[in-house]
Amino acid sequence: MSHLFPTYARWEIEPESASGSTMIDKNGKTFLDFTSGIGVCNLGHCPKNVEEAVLKQLKQFWHVSNLFQSENQEAAAKTLAEAAGLDRVFFANSGAEANEAAIKLARKATGKTKIITFKNSFHGRTFATMSATGQDKIKHGYGPMLETFIYVSYNDIEAIKSEIGNDVAAVMIEVVQGEGGIHVGNKNFLQGVQELCKQHGALFIIDEIQTGIGRTGKPFAFQHFDLDPDLITSAKGLGSGFPIGALIGIEKLEQYFGPGSHGSTFGGNPVSIAAAIATMEAIFNKEFLNEVLYKSEFLFMQLNSLKHFNLIQDIRGIGLMAGIECKLPVTAIIRELRNKGLIVLPAGEKVIRLLPPLTVSMEELENGMNILKEILEKAYVRRNAGVW
């Protein structure tokens, strides 16, 4: 009997060790991991530079609280802010906490409470971030949500025009909806949302929890679309597996987040900060990011070659973040992929999500694509035979 609450539909795999793009389970089976811990291990499993930075910090001290000065926090904040083109950083422990901070700051800075988000969005599982999320399935059983969130259709500028006004504190958006099915924002739409925020005095918040820290071939995904946000949230890839989140904002918002206005006991703890510094040093490098874009071209070339299977509805994504929308539920396909040694994720009922480490080799990408083609071909044949 397990003493854990059954909040996760766990797979049949229990890892024994992991390195780079591979994972070995308790039975000695090797897997190619195209999940990166749900977009967390962007440098692969157990990168040496991060390990060295963490071990160095562990030998100094683990925790003292945010009442003390921290040279490393300052250094991490500077690197993060400069990469985003913004000014100030608050460190938290997770993406949900970073989004919670963004919601609090937006309401306090504007004196307004109405926040617009988007259908099929995902922003977290705290009460505020669950309320911000445009998916009913995660809200069942919890009673009334916070009342001041409005959900509009994604990539539909007319939908947001019909809701935005001078009573709106902020618009919170993902430039790629990750959990919602890998839907990429249209550039004109995203820029239009930004302009509407400026017109109505609303803060423009971009949730980069899954898309940030090099995942799309730039430090942050919004940089593909010539956007100028007021607030950005970051987490998953920031600490290479150590728990850390961050709210990044423009300088003029500093006055609303003074002493006592917000806080976190463990936020920006020394070990996670050490991991974040080492992670950013590796990823926020032009040559590294160019490699990500090169691998992305190969990945999507391979994925687009699958479109001849009539069970494929669409291929979407950017960088090393890809979604394969199928015409049937993908649970069985994902299970078959695991059986063949390739670990991938769902993104909704009918989308296979690929999030390989940014350090994945071309050979590993090719091996992964070969396994994917094999299983999709099997699913195609079975579906046509009426047995899938």
VOPAGU-2260 file (C-alpha; in pm, 1 decimal, decimal comma):
REM VOPAGU-2260
SITE   aa  ch    i         X         Y         Z
SITE  MET   A    0       0,0       0,0       0,0
SITE  SER   A    1     131,1     345,0     -90,3
SITE  HIS   A    2     130,9     625,2     165,8
SITE  LEU   A    3     130,0     883,1    -115,1
SITE  PHE   A    4    -182,8    1066,5    -224,2
SITE  PRO   A    5    -259,7     929,2    -574,2
SITE  THR   A    6    -241,2    1271,1    -742,0
SITE  TYR   A    7     -26,9    1144,0   -1030,5
SITE  ALA   A    8    -105,8     879,6   -1291,5
SITE  ARG   A    9     239,6     729,2   -1261,6
SITE  TRP   A   10     404,8     528,4   -1537,7
SITE  GLU   A   11     543,7     178,5   -1485,6
SITE  ILE   A   12     905,1     310,6   -1492,3
SITE  GLU   A   13    1116,9     372,0   -1182,3
SITE  PRO   A   14    1447,0     545,2   -1271,6
SITE  GLU   A   15    1774,7     412,6   -1135,0
SITE  SER   A   16    2007,2     661,6   -1304,5
SITE  ALA   A   17    2003,1     925,0   -1577,5
SITE  SER   A   18    2259,1    1116,7   -1780,1
SITE  GLY   A   19    2218,1    1349,2   -2075,6
SITE  SER   A   20    1924,1    1232,2   -2285,6
SITE  THR   A   21    1908,3     881,0   -2143,4
SITE  MET   A   22    1751,9     720,0   -1838,2
SITE  ILE   A   23    1801,7     370,0   -1698,8
SITE  ASP   A   24    1528,5     209,9   -1490,5
SITE  LYS   A   25    1543,5     -32,2   -1196,5
SITE  ASN   A   26    1525,5    -326,1   -1438,5
SITE  GLY   A   27    1825,2    -205,1   -1638,2
SITE  LYS   A   28    1625,4     -87,1   -1940,8
SITE  THR   A   29    1759,4     223,1   -2115,9
SITE  PHE   A   30    1521,9     493,5   -2236,7
SITE  LEU   A   31    1567,5     793,2   -2461,6
SITE  ASP   A   32    1404,5    1073,5   -2261,6
SITE  PHE   A   33    1222,1    1328,2   -2477,5
SITE  THR   A   34    1041,0    1479,7   -2177,5
SITE  SER   A   35    1334,5    1651,5   -2000,7
SITE  GLY   A   36    1140,2    1613,1   -1676,2
SITE  ILE   A   37     853,1    1809,9   -1838,7
SITE  GLY   A   38    1079,8    2075,7   -1984,9
SITE  VAL   A   39    1303,2    2105,0   -1678,4
SITE  CYS   A   40    1631,8    1933,0   -1765,3
SITE  ASN   A   41    1718,2    2153,7   -2061,0
SITE  LEU   A   42    2087,3    2064,2   -2026,6
SITE  GLY   A   43    1998,5    1696,5   -1999,0
SITE  HIS   A   44    2013,1    1487,8   -1684,5
SITE  CYS   A   45    2290,0    1565,1   -1434,5
SITE  PRO   A   46    2496,8    1817,9   -1634,5
SITE  LYS   A   47    2848,8    1833,6   -1491,4
SITE  ASN   A   48    2873,5    2212,4   -1473,6
SITE  VAL   A   49    2555,1    2234,2   -1268,2
SITE  GLU   A   50    2663,6    1945,4   -1046,5
SITE  GLU   A   51    2994,1    2119,9    -971,8
SITE  ALA   A   52    2822,0    2448,9    -886,6
SITE  VAL   A   53    2573,9    2276,8    -656,1
SITE  LEU   A   54    2841,6    2072,6    -477,8
SITE  LYS   A   55    3046,3    2387,2    -419,6
SITE  GLN   A   56    2745,5    2559,4    -260,4
SITE  LEU   A   57    2654,5    2253,5     -54,4
SITE  LYS   A   58    2997,3    2272,0     110,0
SITE  GLN   A   59    2939,2    2637,3     205,3
SITE  PHE   A   60    2580,4    2658,6     337,0
SITE  TRP   A   61    2234,9    2540,4     235,0
SITE  HIS   A   62    1994,7    2794,8     379,3
SITE  VAL   A   63    2006,1    3115,7     580,4
SITE  SER   A   64    1683,9    3296,6     469,5
SITE  ASN   A   65    1622,7    3601,8     255,5
SITE  LEU   A   66    1697,5    3837,4     544,9
SITE  PHE   A   67    2063,3    3820,5     443,1
SITE  GLN   A   68    2248,7    3975,7     151,7
SITE  SER   A   69    2319,3    3735,0    -133,9
SITE  GLU   A   70    2582,3    3802,8    -397,3
SITE  ASN   A   71    2477,2    3493,6    -593,5
SITE  GLN   A   72    2108,9    3595,7    -594,9
SITE  GLU   A   73    2214,3    3935,0    -728,8
SITE  ALA   A   74    2425,6    3769,2    -998,7
SITE  ALA   A   75    2145,9    3531,6   -1099,3
SITE  ALA   A   76    1893,0    3815,5   -1110,1
SITE  LYS   A   77    2124,4    4027,9   -1326,9
SITE  THR   A   78    2178,9    3745,3   -1577,1
SITE  LEU   A   79    1807,9    3663,5   -1591,6
SITE  ALA   A   80    1693,5    4023,9   -1623,4
SITE  GLU   A   81    1946,4    4103,2   -1895,5
SITE  ALA   A   82    1853,1    3791,6   -2093,5
SITE  ALA   A   83    1487,6    3897,3   -2078,2
SITE  GLY   A   84    1553,7    4265,4   -2143,4
SITE  LEU   A   85    1385,7    4360,5   -1814,3
SITE  ASP   A   86    1503,7    4498,8   -1480,9
SITE  ARG   A   87    1392,4    4332,5   -1156,1
SITE  VAL   A   88    1357,8    3971,1   -1034,9
SITE  PHE   A   89    1175,2    3795,9    -751,9
SITE  PHE   A   90    1282,7    3434,8    -689,1
SITE  ALA   A   91    1026,6    3170,4    -593,2
SITE  ASN   A   92    1027,7    2788,9    -585,3
SITE  SER   A   93     811,6    2700,1    -885,8
SITE  GLY   A   94     624,5    2821,0   -1190,1
SITE  ALA   A   95     295,0    2838,9   -1003,1
SITE  GLU   A   96     457,0    3057,7    -737,6
SITE  ALA   A   97     607,8    3283,0   -1004,3
SITE  ASN   A   98     266,1    3322,7   -1167,5
SITE  GLU   A   99     106,5    3382,9    -827,1
SITE  ALA   A  100     355,9    3664,8    -771,9
SITE  ALA   A  101     274,1    3810,7   -1114,9
SITE  ILE   A  102     -98,2    3811,2   -1037,3
SITE  LYS   A  103     -43,8    3976,8    -698,9
SITE  LEU   A  104     187,6    4241,0    -842,5
SITE  ALA   A  105     -47,3    4320,1   -1132,8
SITE  ARG   A  106    -340,7    4375,1    -899,0
SITE  LYS   A  107    -140,8    4583,7    -655,6
SITE  ALA   A  108      31,6    4798,9    -919,0
SITE  THR   A  109    -284,7    4877,9   -1115,0
SITE  GLY   A  110    -539,6    4886,4    -833,7
SITE  LYS   A  111    -759,9    4666,1   -1054,6
SITE  THR   A  112    -857,2    4299,2   -1022,6
SITE  LYS   A  113    -980,4    4180,4   -1362,7
SITE  ILE   A  114    -726,4    3965,0   -1547,9
SITE  ILE   A  115    -772,9    3819,3   -1896,0
SITE  THR   A  116    -625,4    3479,0   -1979,7
SITE  PHE   A  117    -693,8    3230,3   -2259,6
SITE  LYS   A  118    -888,0    2913,3   -2320,1
SITE  ASN   A  119    -665,1    2602,9   -2303,2
SITE  SER   A  120    -401,8    2795,1   -2107,0
SITE  PHE   A  121    -221,8    2650,4   -1806,1
SITE  HIS   A  122     -68,5    2865,1   -1532,3
SITE  GLY   A  123     -50,7    2639,5   -1224,7
SITE  ARG   A  124    -244,2    2465,7    -948,4
SITE  THR   A  125    -255,5    2716,7    -663,3
SITE  PHE   A  126    -596,8    2878,5    -624,7
SITE  ALA   A  127    -502,0    3195,2    -812,2
SITE  THR   A  128    -312,3    3018,1   -1090,2
SITE  MET   A  129    -580,4    2749,7   -1119,8
SITE  SER   A  130    -831,6    3033,2   -1155,0
SITE  ALA   A  131    -610,4    3187,5   -1424,1
SITE  THR   A  132    -598,0    2859,6   -1617,6
SITE  GLY   A  133    -844,0    2827,3   -1904,7
SITE  GLN   A  134    -909,4    2454,2   -1861,2
SITE  ASP   A  135   -1209,2    2336,8   -1657,6
SITE  LYS   A  136   -1071,6    1986,2   -1602,4
SITE  ILE   A  137    -820,1    2100,6   -1339,4
SITE  LYS   A  138   -1085,4    2290,8   -1141,7
SITE  HIS   A  139   -1342,2    2017,4   -1082,6
SITE  GLY   A  140   -1435,4    1967,2    -718,6
SITE  TYR   A  141   -1272,5    2279,4    -576,3
SITE  GLY   A  142   -1572,1    2506,7    -565,3
SITE  PRO   A  143   -1583,6    2866,1    -690,1
SITE  MET   A  144   -1266,0    3003,0    -846,7
SITE  LEU   A  145   -1145,9    3361,9    -804,9
SITE  GLU   A  146   -1408,5    3566,2    -981,5
SITE  THR   A  147   -1202,5    3822,4   -1167,8
SITE  PHE   A  148   -1050,5    3603,3   -1440,1
SITE  ILE   A  149   -1191,6    3618,1   -1792,9
SITE  TYR   A  150   -1103,8    3355,3   -2055,0
SITE  VAL   A  151   -1100,1    3433,5   -2427,4
SITE  SER   A  152   -1010,1    3236,2   -2739,5
SITE  TYR   A  153    -641,3    3211,5   -2825,3
SITE  ASN   A  154    -514,0    3365,8   -3150,7
SITE  ASP   A  155    -840,4    3561,9   -3179,5
SITE  ILE   A  156    -778,7    3935,1   -3144,6
SITE  GLU   A  157   -1149,0    4017,8   -3174,3
SITE  ALA   A  158   -1223,8    3798,4   -2873,9
SITE  ILE   A  159    -991,6    3995,6   -2649,4
SITE  LYS   A  160   -1107,9    4328,9   -2791,2
SITE  SER   A  161   -1458,4    4241,2   -2675,0
SITE  GLU   A  162   -1341,4    4193,9   -2314,3
SITE  ILE   A  163   -1058,6    4437,6   -2252,8
SITE  GLY   A  164   -1125,7    4778,0   -2102,5
SITE  ASN   A  165    -984,5    5023,5   -1853,0
SITE  ASP   A  166   -1093,7    4792,5   -1568,6
SITE  VAL   A  167    -840,0    4523,3   -1667,3
SITE  ALA   A  168    -530,3    4483,7   -1449,6
SITE  ALA   A  169    -342,5    4251,6   -1684,2
SITE  VAL   A  170    -347,9    4006,4   -1967,7
SITE  MET   A  171    -157,9    3683,1   -1893,2
SITE  ILE   A  172     -57,7    3476,5   -2194,0
SITE  GLU   A  173     166,5    3191,6   -2308,2
SITE  VAL   A  174     328,5    3256,6   -2645,0
SITE  VAL   A  175     314,9    2878,4   -2688,1
SITE  GLN   A  176      38,4    2698,8   -2499,6
SITE  GLY   A  177     225,5    2395,7   -2368,2
SITE  GLU   A  178     -14,0    2189,7   -2158,2
SITE  GLY   A  179    -297,8    2309,6   -2379,8
SITE  GLY   A  180    -166,2    2128,4   -2688,2
SITE  ILE   A  181     143,5    2314,6   -2822,0
SITE  HIS   A  182     -45,1    2601,7   -2983,8
SITE  VAL   A  183     191,3    2872,4   -3109,5
SITE  GLY   A  184      74,4    3232,0   -3096,2
SITE  ASN   A  185      36,5    3424,8   -3418,6
SITE  LYS   A  186     277,1    3720,8   -3426,6
SITE  ASN   A  187      10,4    3972,1   -3527,9
SITE  PHE   A  188    -217,8    3842,3   -3254,4
SITE  LEU   A  189      50,2    3861,0   -2984,7
SITE  GLN   A  190     153,9    4210,2   -3087,0
SITE  GLY   A  191    -211,4    4309,4   -3099,0
SITE  VAL   A  192    -263,5    4189,0   -2741,8
SITE  GLN   A  193      38,2    4390,8   -2631,8
SITE  GLU   A  194     -98,3    4704,8   -2799,7
SITE  LEU   A  195    -438,2    4659,1   -2635,6
SITE  CYS   A  196    -268,1    4634,9   -2296,3
SITE  LYS   A  197     -90,6    4964,2   -2359,3
SITE  GLN   A  198    -411,6    5131,9   -2471,1
SITE  HIS   A  199    -603,0    5026,9   -2160,7
SITE  GLY   A  200    -332,7    5057,0   -1894,8
SITE  ALA   A  201    -314,1    4681,7   -1836,5
SITE  LEU   A  202       7,9    4494,8   -1762,5
SITE  PHE   A  203     124,0    4251,8   -2030,3
SITE  ILE   A  204     231,8    3929,2   -1856,3
SITE  ILE   A  205     398,0    3645,4   -2046,7
SITE  ASP   A  206     411,2    3300,8   -1886,0
SITE  GLU   A  207     744,9    3150,5   -1995,8
SITE  ILE   A  208     742,8    2866,6   -1742,8
SITE  GLN   A  209     776,7    2596,6   -2009,6
SITE  THR   A  210     901,1    2799,6   -2306,8
SITE  GLY   A  211    1182,3    2993,4   -2139,3
SITE  ILE   A  212    1552,2    2924,2   -2076,9
SITE  GLY   A  213    1642,2    2832,7   -2434,6
SITE  ARG   A  214    1360,8    2586,5   -2508,7
SITE  THR   A  215    1265,2    2765,3   -2833,0
SITE  GLY   A  216    1615,3    2862,1   -2947,5
SITE  LYS   A  217    1611,4    3202,5   -2777,9
SITE  PRO   A  218    1646,4    3283,6   -2407,9
SITE  PHE   A  219    1267,9    3339,2   -2398,9
SITE  ALA   A  220    1003,4    3250,8   -2655,5
SITE  PHE   A  221     853,1    3601,1   -2666,1
SITE  GLN   A  222    1175,6    3717,3   -2831,1
SITE  HIS   A  223    1070,1    3542,5   -3153,0
SITE  PHE   A  224     773,9    3781,6   -3178,7
SITE  ASP   A  225     922,9    4126,7   -3108,0
SITE  LEU   A  226     727,1    4169,9   -2785,3
SITE  ASP   A  227     794,6    4401,6   -2492,1
SITE  PRO   A  228     624,9    4253,5   -2182,4
SITE  ASP   A  229     590,4    4417,2   -1841,1
SITE  LEU   A  230     628,1    4088,0   -1654,4
SITE  ILE   A  231     765,3    3745,0   -1742,9
SITE  THR   A  232     749,3    3429,5   -1535,2
SITE  SER   A  233    1012,2    3156,2   -1554,7
SITE  ALA   A  234    1075,8    2827,6   -1379,2
SITE  LYS   A  235    1109,9    2478,2   -1528,0
SITE  GLY   A  236    1438,8    2500,9   -1718,3
SITE  LEU   A  237    1593,1    2758,6   -1487,5
SITE  GLY   A  238    1750,9    2526,5   -1231,1
SITE  SER   A  239    1818,0    2202,7   -1424,6
SITE  GLY   A  240    1592,2    2012,9   -1183,8
SITE  PHE   A  241    1649,5    2211,6    -865,9
SITE  PRO   A  242    1329,7    2389,4    -755,8
SITE  ILE   A  243    1329,7    2754,4    -856,3
SITE  GLY   A  244    1092,7    3001,4   -1018,9
SITE  ALA   A  245    1125,8    3368,0   -1103,6
SITE  LEU   A  246     914,5    3673,1   -1171,8
SITE  ILE   A  247    1096,3    3920,7   -1398,3
SITE  GLY   A  248     959,5    4271,5   -1439,2
SITE  ILE   A  249    1013,8    4627,8   -1550,7
SITE  GLU   A  250    1175,4    4878,9   -1316,1
SITE  LYS   A  251     869,6    5095,4   -1254,3
SITE  LEU   A  252     693,7    4803,0   -1080,2
SITE  GLU   A  253     961,9    4788,8    -809,5
SITE  GLN   A  254     774,7    5037,2    -590,0
SITE  TYR   A  255     482,8    4794,1    -547,7
SITE  PHE   A  256     696,2    4501,8    -429,3
SITE  GLY   A  257     877,8    4652,4    -131,9
SITE  PRO   A  258     961,8    4490,7     204,2
SITE  GLY   A  259     671,9    4286,7     341,8
SITE  SER   A  260     467,8    4295,8      20,6
SITE  HIS   A  261     561,3    3943,9     -88,9
SITE  GLY   A  262     804,5    3673,2      13,4
SITE  SER   A  263     908,4    3309,3      23,6
SITE  THR   A  264    1103,0    3120,6     290,3
SITE  PHE   A  265    1280,1    2895,9      42,2
SITE  GLY   A  266    1257,3    3114,7    -269,6
SITE  GLY   A  267    1598,7    3173,9    -424,6
SITE  ASN   A  268    1770,6    2935,8    -182,3
SITE  PRO   A  269    2149,7    2914,8    -227,1
SITE  VAL   A  270    2159,1    2566,4    -382,4
SITE  SER   A  271    1892,4    2638,7    -644,3
SITE  ILE   A  272    2054,6    2974,3    -722,1
SITE  ALA   A  273    2388,5    2801,6    -781,5
SITE  ALA   A  274    2217,0    2560,3   -1019,1
SITE  ALA   A  275    2042,2    2846,4   -1199,0
SITE  ILE   A  276    2363,7    3044,3   -1250,0
SITE  ALA   A  277    2540,5    2742,1   -1398,7
SITE  THR   A  278    2238,5    2659,3   -1616,2
SITE  MET   A  279    2209,3    3011,9   -1754,9
SITE  GLU   A  280    2583,9    3034,5   -1820,6
SITE  ALA   A  281    2552,8    2733,0   -2049,4
SITE  ILE   A  282    2223,5    2816,3   -2221,4
SITE  PHE   A  283    2240,7    3195,1   -2265,4
SITE  ASN   A  284    2517,4    3151,9   -2518,4
SITE  LYS   A  285    2464,4    3244,0   -2882,9
SITE  GLU   A  286    2642,4    2937,9   -3017,7
SITE  PHE   A  287    2442,5    2707,0   -2789,3
SITE  LEU   A  288    2111,2    2865,6   -2891,5
SITE  ASN   A  289    2203,6    2845,8   -3260,4
SITE  GLU   A  290    2257,8    2472,5   -3209,9
SITE  VAL   A  291    1908,2    2446,0   -3064,6
SITE  LEU   A  292    1765,0    2614,4   -3375,1
SITE  TYR   A  293    1965,3    2381,4   -3601,1
SITE  LYS   A  294    1835,6    2074,8   -3416,5
SITE  SER   A  295    1485,2    2220,7   -3434,0
SITE  GLU   A  296    1501,8    2240,2   -3814,7
SITE  PHE   A  297    1594,6    1872,7   -3829,1
SITE  LEU   A  298    1326,2    1774,0   -3578,3
SITE  PHE   A  299    1044,7    1947,9   -3763,9
SITE  MET   A  300    1166,8    1822,5   -4100,3
SITE  GLN   A  301    1138,4    1469,7   -3961,3
SITE  LEU   A  302     801,0    1537,3   -3798,7
SITE  ASN   A  303     653,4    1691,9   -4112,9
SITE  SER   A  304     748,2    1376,2   -4304,1
SITE  LEU   A  305     493,5    1192,2   -4085,8
SITE  LYS   A  306     198,4    1386,2   -4223,6
SITE  HIS   A  307     124,2    1117,7   -4481,6
SITE  PHE   A  308     -15,7     903,4   -4200,2
SITE  ASN   A  309    -386,4     984,8   -4204,2
SITE  LEU   A  310    -398,7     966,6   -3823,4
SITE  ILE   A  311    -186,2    1286,9   -3801,2
SITE  GLN   A  312    -398,4    1601,5   -3778,3
SITE  ASP   A  313    -125,3    1863,6   -3734,3
SITE  ILE   A  314     237,9    1925,1   -3641,6
SITE  ARG   A  315     303,4    2232,1   -3424,9
SITE  GLY   A  316     579,2    2388,5   -3221,4
SITE  ILE   A  317     893,4    2596,2   -3208,6
SITE  GLY   A  318    1252,0    2518,0   -3112,9
SITE  LEU   A  319    1272,3    2184,9   -2931,7
SITE  MET   A  320     908,3    2198,5   -2825,4
SITE  ALA   A  321     683,8    2001,8   -3058,9
SITE  GLY   A  322     327,6    1873,9   -3064,3
SITE  ILE   A  323     189,4    1599,1   -3287,1
SITE  GLU   A  324    -187,9    1625,8   -3293,6
SITE  CYS   A  325    -352,4    1295,9   -3380,9
SITE  LYS   A  326    -705,7    1207,7   -3486,6
SITE  LEU   A  327    -737,6     963,7   -3197,5
SITE  PRO   A  328    -641,0     958,7   -2828,4
SITE  VAL   A  329    -265,8     913,2   -2787,0
SITE  THR   A  330    -244,8     726,2   -2454,2
SITE  ALA   A  331    -186,5     388,2   -2621,3
SITE  ILE   A  332      66,2     535,4   -2866,3
SITE  ILE   A  333     265,2     694,5   -2584,4
SITE  ARG   A  334     264,6     364,0   -2395,5
SITE  GLU   A  335     393,0     181,2   -2707,7
SITE  LEU   A  336     668,5     441,2   -2744,1
SITE  ARG   A  337     777,7     377,7   -2385,2
SITE  ASN   A  338     782,7       4,8   -2453,1
SITE  LYS   A  339    1021,5      75,5   -2741,9
SITE  GLY   A  340    1243,9     293,5   -2524,0
SITE  LEU   A  341    1126,2     646,4   -2609,9
SITE  ILE   A  342     964,7     856,0   -2335,7
SITE  VAL   A  343     733,1    1136,9   -2451,7
SITE  LEU   A  344     444,8    1333,7   -2301,6
SITE  PRO   A  345      81,0    1402,9   -2379,2
SITE  ALA   A  346     -53,9    1757,6   -2412,0
SITE  GLY   A  347    -423,3    1696,1   -2385,5
SITE  GLU   A  348    -606,0    1388,9   -2511,2
SITE  LYS   A  349    -480,9    1382,3   -2871,3
SITE  VAL   A  350    -140,1    1552,4   -2874,4
SITE  ILE   A  351     199,4    1386,6   -2836,2
SITE  ARG   A  352     441,5    1638,6   -2685,3
SITE  LEU   A  353     816,7    1624,8   -2745,0
SITE  LEU   A  354    1053,7    1816,0   -2513,3
SITE  PRO   A  355    1399,3    1664,2   -2569,3
SITE  PRO   A  356    1694,4    1811,8   -2380,5
SITE  LEU   A  357    1850,0    2106,2   -2561,3
SITE  THR   A  358    2175,9    1908,3   -2549,6
SITE  VAL   A  359    2025,5    1612,6   -2738,5
SITE  SER   A  360    2258,4    1487,9   -3012,3
SITE  MET   A  361    2159,7    1461,8   -3377,1
SITE  GLU   A  362    2201,6    1084,8   -3349,6
SITE  GLU   A  363    1964,2    1073,7   -3052,6
SITE  LEU   A  364    1711,0    1288,6   -3237,5
SITE  GLU   A  365    1729,7    1055,4   -3534,5
SITE  ASN   A  366    1691,2     747,7   -3312,5
SITE  GLY   A  367    1390,4     903,0   -3144,5
SITE  MET   A  368    1230,4     987,7   -3477,0
SITE  ASN   A  369    1284,4     632,1   -3601,4
SITE  ILE   A  370    1104,5     490,0   -3297,2
SITE  LEU   A  371     825,4     744,4   -3338,3
SITE  LYS   A  372     779,9     657,2   -3707,4
SITE  GLU   A  373     772,5     285,3   -3627,5
SITE  ILE   A  374     500,7     319,4   -3364,2
SITE  LEU   A  375     294,1     567,9   -3565,9
SITE  GLU   A  376     309,1     337,2   -3866,7
SITE  LYS   A  377     190,1      50,1   -3648,7
SITE  ALA   A  378     -94,0     268,2   -3516,2
SITE  TYR   A  379    -179,6     373,4   -3873,5
SITE  VAL   A  380    -200,9      11,2   -3992,3
SITE  ARG   A  381    -405,8     -97,9   -3691,2
SITE  ARG   A  382    -643,2     196,0   -3725,1
SITE  ASN   A  383    -704,2     121,6   -4092,3
SITE  ALA   A  384    -768,8    -240,1   -3999,4
SITE  GLY   A  385   -1018,3    -128,5   -3736,8
SITE  VAL   A  386    -827,1    -280,3   -3443,2
SITE  TRP   A  387    -692,5      39,4   -3279,1
